[in-house]
Amino acid sequence: MSLEGKIAFVSGASRPLGNGRATALALARKGADVALSGLNHMEGAVAVAEEIKAMGRRSVAVKMDASNYSDVQIGFATIKNELGPVNILVNNAALMNHNVTIAKTTIEEWDYEVKLCLNSAFYCIKEVWADMCAAKWGRIVNITSVAGILGGFGQTSYGAAKAGLISLAKSVAMEGARFNITANCVLVGISSTDATAKLPPAVLEKVEKRTAIGRPATPEEIAGAVVYLTSDEAAYMTGAVMNMLGGIDLFVF
């Protein structure tokens, strides 16, 4: 499984324990040159880019508010200028920040979370689409969540946005098939990221008990799923949702 000659972009890859960071590094290990973005933690994104360069691959970290289309346009222009056209896109940027009930969720919170978790993926797809179609090759992977299929108390905006990513990938798969562009999702339950580390221990214990495997996924396990979907081995797989839930969706008791 080689990604030599490919140029990848991973959004939201600046967190030290994030799935995005692990994915960017995994793609580079398979031979891809990798661009990545950050916003409030740019030092992390720059550090990942340096790790990738140390592997002998090209890399660039761009500061990008993925919820803002103008920012996305500027970011992709920089990437194309420095690395070339992106042909592997991983939509990983997300925010699960407020976790409050409908009554307490403000319109501003709803709008921002949907823009960051869902609109951002469409913005990025728009920016790579013409080049992928021209090259007759592309791989698009949306990182979605168990909240997108099961919902979650206090997760109306996050869950709705993550559900939207699944439908978005299916529609993109339909339009992209004639151009040899695949679009798939990786469905994540709970993984050992910075966000998980903020959960109260009692809550984390309950979630782990509900998971059939009994533990969170590692970011490297999530990255492995993404890498497979970007490879030629997965060329016939499109419009699919790869289940990386560890059995959290099963009837566990």
Secondary structure, 3 states (H helix, E strand, C coil): CCCCCCEEEECCCCCCCCHHHHHHHHHHHCCCEEEEEECCCHHHHHHHHHHHHHCCCCEEEEECCCCCHHHHHHHHHHHHHHCCCCCEEEECCCCCCCCCCHHHCCHHHHHHHHHHHHHHHHHHHHHHHHHHHHHCCEEEEEEEECHHHHCCCCCHHHHHHHHHHHHHHHHHHHHHHHHCEEEEEEEECCECCHHHHCCCHHHHHHHHHHCCCCCCECHHHHHHHHHHHHCHHHCCCCCCEEEECCCCCCCCC
